[in-house]
Amino acid sequence: MQINQIISRFSRVDPPSLFSMMSRLKDLSTGEILELASRFQVEGRIQTVEPFGNGNVNDTFLLITDCGHPYTLQRINHDVFKDPISLMDNFARVTQHLSQKFKDGHTSLQTLVLVPALDGTSYVTGDQGNYWRVTEYVPNGLSLEVPQSREHAYEAARAFGDFQYQLRDLPGVALIETIPDFHNTESRYHAFLQALDKDPCQRASEAADLIAFARENESLATLIRYANFPTRTVHNDTKLNNVLLHETTGAGICVVDLDTVMPGCALHDFGDLVRTAACSSEEDEPDISKIHFLPDRFSALVEGYLCGVCDLLESVEVEHLAEAPQVITYELALRFLTDFLLGDTYFKVKRSGHNFERARAQFQLLRSMQEHAPQMKSTVSSCLTAGPA
């Protein structure tokens, strides 16, 4: 593929997002970013650097060398990830383990490959305490915000299930928690209450309906407590766009965005995938009339996940599969609402009120899930009875 084709095809940053990204890196010129990239053992001379992706936390660039070889350069957001060095140790251990599984034929999934820095380390440091890494670009990958077919949903779920299964025997000590209490929904609820009490930006009145709905559903904050389930090495951010599907076959080929891979609960992974892949719209859809839970997509996700995860799950996990999507949707809505109340200090925003729109969209999805709750339980039961697809 020609260089300009790669850039035009895979630089998925709209103008507001690009502005947000560059404003966060306003002290870095293109030349300085090129200099940082040149400190890695890439093949050839770096020719172009383009903003890449639409992540909410890290800043990512697509690198193209004069050999036509693409790479991704990423700045680790150290305001969110307080210990980038330990994070990179996690990243290296996980990718090395999964790479060996792929080589040994235990999985069809590829994994991200770190490109070493010139000094052999897995990252370089720049100004302002920034940490940077480079990974090889995964060819033929398609990243979707919502599935375009039932098969896409199935394959994404199978990939994330397989990801959990392959990491069941990760050797060595447990990975560090890159964000402590990341999926502690009860803690997220208390953080929301604290933000509401302080209301530093005087925004609570704008979100009165959302605040009331959050309070009405407080029981979801304690429905899936991490301590009550087996501890597993899980992804923790299983949005649909964090698995690459093959652009022609639709098969899952690679799980990406590994910064939150750490000890956790398998149910959070499954629930978060359902949140994005069984919804009729993207997670920040401003028109809530377009937001619906999709039962057929949910069925495909259950089938794919159970196929990928094999016999890993215990009965207590299986019993809560149908409830997990509600919990994680509620949790993310709380996080968006909390960030809105605090003045948009965590998530990148593309426009005024963006976090409000995100919270409203997630609460609308939760309402739709609640309407389909009996059907969701029936679907899980049916898939378990039918066995692996």
N, C-alpha and C positions, 0 to 999 in steps of 0.2 A: 504494500500500500504506500502511495506517495505521501510525503511529509504533509503537504497541504490538506490531503484527504483526512489524515489522522487528526490534525488540528481542528478542522471544521466539523468533524464527526463527533469528537470526544470532548471538546471544550464546552461543557454544558453549564455555562455561567451566564445568567441573564444580566443586563446592565446594572440593576440595583444591587444584585449580589456581588458583582465585580467591584462596584463602588465600595461596598462594605468591606470586601476583602482588602482592597488596596488601601483604604483608610486605616485599617488596622496595621498595615505595614508601610505607613506613609514615610517612615524614616529609611526605608530600603528602596534604592533605585533598582531598575532592571539589571544594571551592571553588577550591583552588589548581590542580587539573587543569583545571577550567573556565576559569580565568584564562589558563592556558597555551594552551588551545584558542582562546580569544577573540583571541589575537594573530595569527591567520591570517585570510585573506580568504575566509571562508565565507559562504554565502548565508543570511541570516537570523540570528536569535539562537539560540545553542546552548541547547537545552532539557534534554537528558539526556546522560549519559555512562555507558556500560556496558562492563565488561570484555568483550573480544572475542577469539576464537580460542584456540589452544592451543600457540603457538610455544614452543620450548625456550629462546630467547635473549632476544628483545625483549619489551616489554610493550605491548599493543595495546588500544585502546578504540574503541568505536563511538560516534560523535557523531550526535545527531539535532537538527536545528534546528527552530524554530517554523514553518518552511516545509515541514517534512517531508523535508528534504534530508539524507541520511545521508553521513557522512564517516568515515574512520578516522584516529585519532590514535595515533602510535606513538613510544615512547621508544626511542632507539637505545642499545643496551647498550654503553657505552664501555669496559667492562671486557673485552669480547670484541673490539669494533671500536675499535682504538686511535686511529684518525684519522677521526672522524665527518665532518669537513669534506670531506676527499677522498672519503669514501664517498658523501656527498651530491652531489658533483660527478659521480662515476660514475653515480649514480642519475638525475640530471637529463639527462646525455648519452644514456644508454640509452633512457630513456622518450621523450625528444624525437625520437630517431632512429626508434624503433618507431612513434611516433605519426604521423610523416611517411610511413612505409611503409604504414600503415593508410589514411591519407588518399589516398595515390596508388594504392590498390587492389592493392598488391603482396602483401598478406596479409589474411586474414579475422580475425586476432587483434587484439583491443583491447590497450591497454597501460594501466598505472597512470598517473594524472595527478596531479602534485604541485600542491597548493594553496599559493600563495605566502604568506609571512608579510606582515604589514602593511607592513613595510619593504622588501618585494620579494624578500627572500632565500628560500631553499628550506627553511629550518629556523629554529627559535628555540632559545635556550639557557635552561635553568632552573637551579635550585640543584643543588649537588653535581656540577657538571660534566655534567649531562644535556643531551642534544640531542633535540629533538622535531620531528616532521614530520607533515603532514596530507596525505592523498590522497583523491581522490574515490572514493566507494564504487562498486564495479562491480555493477550490478543483474543479477538473474537468474542469479547465479553459484552453483554448487554445489561445495563443497569436500569431498572424500572422503578418508578414511584408507585404505580399500581399495576397489577398483573393484567396482561392483555388477553389472557385465556385461562381456562381451568388448569391446563397443563403447566403454565407458568407458575401458578400457585403451588401445584403439587411438587414441581421440581425444586422450587425455593425451599419448601418445607423439608423435602427429603435431604437437601444439602445441609440445612441447619441441624437436622436430626443426626445426620452422619458426622457432622462436625463435632457434636457432643459425644457421639459414640467413639470416635477416633481419639478423643482426648481423655477417655476414661482411665487410660494407663499412662498418662504423662508422668515420666519419672522425676524424682527429686522432690524437694520440699514444695509446699503449696505456693502457687503464684501469689504475688502481693496484690492487695486491693488497690487498684490505681485510683479509684474514687470510693472511699469507705462509705458504706451504707447506701450504695448507689440505688439499689432496688428495695430500700426499706420504706415501704409505702406509709407506714405509721409515722416515721420520721419526716417524710415529705409533707404529711398532713400537718404535723406540728410546725414545720417551717412555714407552711401557708398561713397558719393562725398567727404566727409571730409577725409575718409580713403584713397581714391584715391589721393587726393591732398597731403597728408602727405607721403604716400607710404613708411612707415618706414623700411620695409624689402626689398624694391626694387623688388617687385613682380609684379607690374602693367604690365610690358612688357610681362610677361608670360601669362597674362589673357587678352590681348588686345581684342580678339574676344568677350569674355564674357562681357567686359566693354562696348564695342560698342553696343552689343545687349541690355544690361541694359539701356543704354541711349535711344536707339530707342523705348523702351517700357515704357518710363517715364510716359505716360498718365495713366498707370495702378496704379501708386502710389496714385492717387487722385480719382480713380473711386468709391471706397467704403470708404467714410469717416465715422468714428465711430459716429460723431455728427449728421449725417444725418439719422440715423436709431434708432429704439427703443433700449433702454438700457436693457439688460437682464443678468441674471446670467448664464454664459456659461462656457464651459470647457477650451477653448482657445488652446488646444493641442490635437486635435482629430485625431492623426495618428491612422491607423488601429490597431497597436499593443497596443493601450491604451484602447481597449475594449476586454474583455475576452469572447470567444465563447465557448459553451459547446463542449467538446472534441468528443462527439458521435452524438449529435443532431444538432450541429452547431448553436444553438440559442444563442443570446446575453444574457450573464448572469451578467456581472459586468463591469462598467466603472472604470478605474483605472488612476493613475497618476494625482492627483487632486490639485497639487501645483499651477496651474495657473487658477483654478476656481475663477472667479471674474466677476465684471460687464464688459460687452462687447457686441459684435454684433453677433447675431445668424449666420449670413452669413459666418463669419470667421470659425466657427466650421464646417459648411457644406463644405466649400471650402477646408479646410485642410484634411477632410476625403476623399474627391474626389481625392485630390492630391496623396494620398498613396494607395487608394483602387481601383482607376480606372487607374492605371498605370501598365504596363507590367513588371516592375522591381522594385527593392528596390531603395531608394532615393539616394544612393551613387554608383549606377552602373557605372563602369568605361567605359564600351562599350556602347556608346550612340546609336549605331545601334539597341540595344535591347530595347530601351525606346520608348514606344508608349502609347498614350491615348486609353483607352478601352471603346468605346461607350456603349456596352452591360452592362458593370459593372456600368457605370454612370447611366443608366436607373434603375438598381436595387437599386442604392444608393438614387436616387430621390424618388423612390417608398417607400423605407424603411424609409427614413427621414420624408417624409410627413405623413406616418402612425404614426410614433413615436411622432412627434411634435403636432399632432392633429390640433386644430384650433388656435394655438398660434400665428402664423405668421401674420403680417400685409401685405397689398398689396405691399408696397414698398420693403419689404424683398423678397417676392415671385418673384417680377419683376427682382431681381438681382441674383437669384439662379444660373442661367447659367453662369454668369460672375464671381461669387465668386471664383471658382477654379483657374481661371487665376490670379486673384489678389493675392491669398495666395501663389500660386506657385512662382509668381514673387517675393513676399516679402521674402520667405524663400531663394530663390536663391540669393537675395541681401544680406541676412544675412550671408550665407555661403561665398559669395564672399568678403564681408567686413571683415569677420574673417580671411580669407586667406590673404588679404592685410595687416592686422594688426599683422599677425604672429601666428594665431591659439590660441587666448587668451580666447575664450568663449566655443566653442564646443570641446568635447573630440575628438581627432583624433587617428586613428589606424596606420597611415602610413604617410609618407611625401606626401604632395599634396592632402590629403584627402578632405579638404574643397574645393579645386579647383575642384575635381571630383564631389563633391556634388553640387556645383554651376552649373557646366556644365550639370549635369544630370537634374537638375530642369529647366534650361533654355531649354533643349531639350524637356522636357515634356510640357513646355509652348508652344513651337512651334507646337507640335502635338495638343494641346488643341485649339490653334488658327485656325488650319486647320479644326477642327470639331465644331467650334463655332456655325454655323447655326443649325447643328444637335442637339447640346446641348440645344439650345433654344426650338427647336421643341419637344425634349424629355420632358422638363419641362412642356410645354403646354399640351402635351398628357397625362401626369400623372395627372395634375390638372383636366383635363376633365374627366378622368376615375374615379377620386375619390380615397379614401383610399383602399389599397389592402386588 
